[in-house]
């Protein structure tokens, strides 16, 4: 709702009496305008309060649904245990806690802890420092400074819809409260089922153009597909695929790591297949909350060149995996990870070990030297263990000049 100002300017004579009718009319108009503004502000405040309440209720409903899924999984595990069937536990690093596991740093020195990023579901080496080649920080105020040389371009593929695009630089200004989005509107009867847009950032030359990490937060989160990311290292158009990228449907928070590249331009192609009906129109929203480029210097001290370090010497994380209540571990019959855990013929600098104690003194399985559990089951039947400890360690990958990135692992086991 917009507010129209109704008060009129009525010049008062320089000398002589003023007209009381003019004075009263002006006062009435001011009062009416103030009343209208206060009413609108109160209405907007009520709308914000209502939106917050709706979001709270929706979040609570989602939390309740998640709790039900967790409870069902725990019950299913208990049923499987009672029937003697195998149980599968998947540890995904998008969270520190699951129904049957917890991510810990037990037994690891502070200087030897891997970096766990639950927002992106990644475990990697610690950072020494980070440089952003798009914006800088004012040393006096600490404010983010976006150089005037930052250039952004948007190309829409709107299929004859009516498009309105927001402020493009909001996607790259380092402010999480801002975002760029594009609205594309069609008649409600339209059979258009998606729209696309390309967002291109030209990196300012005042900062370094070396990049080894790209972060992307689409808008709306979880409803937009990322179909292409390309970059260029010179003055030409972006035509080189971003290393490690593959298309992501219904994308959430995304982050890619790769060896240093020179990057002068980057282009992201988005697709929106979800629409809403607003005021008799079919409306698509798509955009970016954040497109972040970084040059990260990783910790490289845990690099042996061949094979893993000890469990407390590499940059690591510990995951406690629990058997269903009232049961103990019998055998581990399968282990898998993403990416696939290291074997001597293909050393990706990610190493897994399984211990029977939280002090990490009694090794039960070494992913580097022992057969995979699917080839030779790990027998724990005599130990009476209700919990086991999986240690993941990471070391700098010299051959590829990257930090390894672990996303998840899974265990299949039987209990007794």
N, C-alpha and C positions, 0 to 999 in steps of 0.2 A: 504494500500500500504506500502511495506517495502522498505527501502533505503539500497542499497549495497555500502559499502565503497570501492572506487576504488584506492585510493592513495596507493602507494607501498613504502616500506622502502628501501632507497638506501644509504648505508653507505658512508659517506664522508671520504677521507683519513685523517689520523692524521696530516700528513705534506704534503705539496705540493698543487698544484692547484686542484680545484674541476672541475668536468666535467660539462660544461654548458648544455649539452644535458640532463643529469640527473636532474640538477637544474630546467631547464625549464619544463621537463616532470612532476616533482613533483609539481611544481607550477600550471601547467595546471590541474593535477589531483585534487589538493586541491580546485582550483577554481570550477571545475566541481562538486566535492562533496558538496561544500558550496551552489552552485546554486541548486543542486538537493534537498538539505535539506530545503533551503529557499522556493523552489517551493512547496515541500510537506507540510511545515508548513503553507504556504499561502492557499494551497488547503484545509487543515484541518480546518483552520480558516474560510474559506468560507463555508465549510460543517456545522460547528457549527453555524455560522450566519444563514444559510439556515434552519437548524433544529430549531433554536430559532424562526425564522419567521413563520415556519410551525406550531410550537406549539402555537404561539400567534394567528395565524389565526384559528387553531382548537379550541382553548379556546374561542375566540370571537364567533365562530360559535355555540359552545355549549351554551355560554351565551345568544346568540340571541334565540336559541331554548327554553331555559329555560324561557326567558322573554315572548316568545309567549305562552308557557304553562300557565304562571302566568296570562297573559292578558286574555287568554281564560277562565281561572277559574273565574276571576273577572267578566267577561261578563256573564258567566253562572250563577254566584251568583246573578247578577243583574236581569237576566231573571227569575230566580226562585223567587226572591223577588217580581217582578212585577206580577208573576202568583200566588203568595201566597203559593208557595211550600216551604218545609223545606230546610234549608241551612246547610251544614256540613263543619265545620272547623277542620282540623287535625293539631295539634301542635306537630311537631317532633323536638326533641332537637338537631338534627344535624345542626341546624342553629339558629341564633338569630332573624331572620326576615323572614316573609312570606308575601304573598299578603294580608292577612287579620289578621295578628297578629304580635306582637313584644314582645320579651323576655326582661324584665326589672328587676330592683331591687327597684322599686318605693316603698317608705315607709319602707324599711328594713334597719336596722342598719348594718354597715360594718361587724361587728362581727357575724352577723346572716344571712349572705348570703350563700346560698347553692353553691356548686361547679358545674358549668355548663361546660361540655366538648363537644363542638359541633363536634369535630373530631370523637368522638365515639357515639354521640347522647345520652348522659347520664347526669342526674342530681343526685348528691349524696352529702354526707357530706364533709365539708372541711377537708383537710389534716393537721395534726400536723407535721408529718415528714414522709420521705420515705427512705427505705433502699433497695439497690439493691444487691442481693446475688451473682451476677455474676462478676461484676467489681467494682472497687473503684475509688476514685479521689485523685490525688496527691495533698497534702495540700499546697505545695509550688507553683506548676505551674497551678493547676486546671485541668490538663489533665486527661482524663479517662485512667485508668490502668487496663488492662486485664491480670489476673494472668496466669502464665504458666500452672497451673493445670486445666484450662478450657479445656474440651475435647468435641469434636463434632463428630458425626457420621452421614453418609448419606447412605441410602439404596435406590437404584433405582429399579423401576419396569418398565423397558424400552421397553418390548415387542420386543426384538431383534433389537432395534434401536441403533444408534451410539451416545453414551452419553459423554458429556464433563461437568465436574462439576467445579464450581469456588471455591473461597476461603471460606471454611465453616464458619470460625470464624467471617466473615464480618456480619453475621446475629445477633451476640451477643456482638459486640464490643462497642455499644453505639454511633456509628457514623452513622447519618442518610444519609450520602453521600455514604456509602458502603452498599453493599448487596450481599448475596449469591444467585446464580442462577445456574440452571442446564439446559443444552441444549441437546435435544434428536432429532436426525435427522433420517429421513426415505426417501426412494425413493418417489418421488412425486406421484407415482402410488399406494402407500401403502394405505390400508383401515383401518389402525390403527386410532382410533378416540379419544384416550386419553392415557396419561402416568401418573404414580404416583411416588412419592418419600417420604421417611420418613426421617425427620431431628430430631436427638436426641442430647440433650445437657446434659452433666454430670456436675453438679454444683460443683464448687470448695469448698473445706472444710474450706478455710481460712475465709469465710464469713458465716453469718447466713444462715440456710437452711429453715427458716420459710417463707412462701409465702402466700399472700392473694389476689394477683392481677397478672394476666397474660395479656400481651399486644402482639398483633401479627399484623404485617404489611406484607401482602403477596406481592410477585412480580411475574408478573405484577399486579398492583393493579386493582381489579375489574374483573380479568380474571381467577383467581385460586380458586378452591374449597378447603375448609378445611374440611376433612372428619373425622378425629380423633385427639384428644389430650389426651394423657395418661401420667401418672407420677408414680414414685415410691418413697417410703419413706426410702428405704434401699439400699442394694447392688444389688437387683434383677432388672430384666428388668421392664420398665414402663408398668403396666397392669391396673392401676386404672384410671377410667375416670375423667377428670378434672371436678370439680363441676360446674354445670350450663351450660356445653358445649353441644351444638347440632350442627350438621353439617351445614356448611354455604357454599352455592354455590355462585360463583362470588364474593368472599369476598373483602370488602374494609377494612378500619381500624377496628380492633376488640379488645375488652377489656372485661375481665371477672373478677368479684369480688366474693369472697367467704370467709368463715371463715378460720383462719390460719391453714395451713397444713405444715407438714415437707416434703420438696421436695428435693430429691437428683438427680433425673433424670426426664427429660420431653421429650416426643416424639410427634412430629406433623406430621400427614400424609396429604400430598397435592395431589391434582389431577388437571391436566391441560387438558381441552377438546378443547381449542382453539389452532389453529396452524397458521403459516404463511408459505408462499412459498418463499424460498430464494435460489437463484442460482440453481434452478432445484431440490430442495429438499423440503420435508415437514418437518417443524421444530416446535418443541414444546419448550417453555420456562416456567420454573416454579422455584420459589425460595422464599426467605424471605429477606425483608429489615431489619426488626426488630423482634426479639423474646425477649421480656423483662419480667423479673420476679421482683416483688417488694413485700416488706412487708410495708404496709401503716398503720400508726396510725391515725385513724379518730377522729375528734372532737366528744366527747360523752356528752357534757354538756347539750344538748337539749334532755334529756331523762326523761320522766315523769313516765314511767312504765305502764301507762294506759291512753289511749286516747291522743288527740293532745294538744299541747300547743297553746297559742294565735298566731295569724297570724304573729306577729312581734317578737315572742320569739323563735320559732323553726328556724332551718336553712332553709331558703326559697328562692323562686324565684317568681316573678310576671309576668304574661303574659297578656298583653292587647289584647283583641279580639274585632275586629271592625265589625260592620254591614256594608253592602254595602252602598256606598255613597248615601245620600238622604233618608235613611231608619233608623228606630230605632228598638230596640229589642222588640218583642212581648212576646214569650214564649221560654224557654229552654225545649226541649222535650226529650233529651237523653244526657247522659254523659258516656264516657268510657275511660279507660286508660290502659297502659301497663307498669308494671303489674297492675292488677285490683286494683282500689283504695280501701283504707282500709274501712272495716266495722267492727263493734264490735266483730263479731264472728271470724274474721280473720284479726288481726291487723298486717299489714306489715310495719307500721311506715311511710307510705306515706299518706298525708292528703291533700284534696282539698277543697277550699272554693271559692265562687264567690261573689265579691263585686261590688257595683254600682259606686264606686268612687275611685280615685287614692290614696286617703289618707287611704283607707282600714278601713273606719269607719262605713260603712253601709253594713252589711252582708245580702246577698240575698239567699244563699244556703250553707249549711254545709254538706259535704260528710260524716261526722262521725255520725251526729245525724238526718239528714233529709232524707226522702225517695229519692230514685234515681229519676231523672227527668223523666225517662221512666215509672215510676209508678205514679208520681204526678208532672205534669209540673210546672216549676218555672215561675210564672207570672210576667213579667216586663212591661206590656203594659202601665201602668199609669206613668211610670218614664221618658219616652222620652229619652232613653239612646242610643247613637250611639256607645258607647264602654262599655265593661264590663271588670272586672279585676279578673283573675283566679289566686289564690295564692296556690302554692304547697309548703308544708313544709315537712321536713324529720327529723327523730329522730333516734338515734342509736338503733339498734335492739338487745337488751340484750339476748333474748331467742335464737337467731341464731348467735350471735357474728359477725354481719356484718353491713355494711352501706347499707340501702335500695338504690336501683338504679331505677330511673324513666326514661323511654324512650320516651313516648309520651302520649298525651291525645286527645280526640276528643269531640266536642260539636255539637249537632244538634239543630237548633233553627228556629223559624219563625220571620219574621219582619213585620213592618207595616209602 
